[in-house]
Amino acid sequence: MARAASRIERIEVEPGVYLAVDIPSSLSKPVIVLSNSIGASMGMWDEIYDRLSDQMSLVRYDTRGHGVSDAPTGPYSIERLGLDVIAILDALKIQRAVFCGLSLGGLTGMWIGANRGERLGGLVLANTAANFPPASMWRERAAAVRTSGMSSLVPATLERWFTKAFRDRAPERIEQFAEMIGATPSEGYAGCCDVLAVADLRPRLSDVSCPVQVICGGHDPSTPPARGEEIVAAIKGAQMASLDAAHISAVEAPDAFASELSKFVSRAVSAKTT
């Protein structure tokens, strides 16, 4: 699997706030924007990047408050996370792209689809939901990391994100994720917890008009397939695939995830040209 050349740039998304964006050397192929889950970084897309970067122009970025992007003091909102993506597209002079977001990234994609749908050629919503109750859980988690930092969240997060079978067979990748979670800026994580506590896009799903592919993990305790079925029921023409994985299906079932993404992009591009 050949990985296409790319470079990481810091793009200003609002005055004084910069996000880290991995930009391919060419944007001539179908452009796919990859958006990470809360507590992760663009490194969670390595498996997909290795499999598809020679076929597509993959643009991945660290969500505000994550990875090496800026982590400004909140409040954060789902609108702000969506507008961050629009700012990245504008900076790169990309008029339309397929957006692929996982968990929090998927929620961001729903906001874009409902509010800036003209910028989307398609939407892949992976291991996500249109709302994430209970709010109290996210507020408690935000308070905990603001007080004690990220390290206490690492073990339980890994258990939710990956099946035991995967944790046993891929210890090096699990260790990378442990470091990724632990290195997430506390204020950035907490700010995004605040987003998940209040964001509810269920009333807006019917406003999404671009092609939509939902991807679920059959063993996902955080966003089980039933939450994906809610999205499919609300968005006309949406389709769903369930993979043999827990929450971070792009890592645990990368071949199947890459296949679903590739097939969807082919359909979306075909729909645009017919």
Sequence and secondary structure as in RCSB ss.txt:
>XXXX:A:sequence
MARAASRIERIEVEPGVYLAVDIPSSLSKPVIVLSNSIGASMGMWDEIYDRLSDQMSLVRYDTRGHGVSDAPTGP
YSIERLGLDVIAILDALKIQRAVFCGLSLGGLTGMWIGANRGERLGGLVLANTAANFPPASMWRERAAAVRTSGM
SSLVPATLERWFTKAFRDRAPERIEQFAEMIGATPSEGYAGCCDVLAVADLRPRLSDVSCPVQVICGGHDPSTPP
ARGEEIVAAIKGAQMASLDAAHISAVEAPDAFASELSKFVSRAVSAKTT
>XXXX:A:secstr
     EEEEEEEEETTEEEEEEEES   S EEEEE  TT  GGGGHHHHHHHTTTSEEEEE  TTSTTS    S 
  HHHHHHHHHHHHHHTT S EEEEEETHHHHHHHHHHHH GGGEEEEEEES  SB   HHHHHHHHHHHHHH S
GGGHHHHHHHHS HHHHHH HHHHHHHHHHHHHS HHHHHHHHHHHHH B GGGGGG  S EEEEEETT SSS H
HHHHHHHHHSTT EEEEESSSS HHHHSHHHHHHHHHHHHHHHHHHHH 
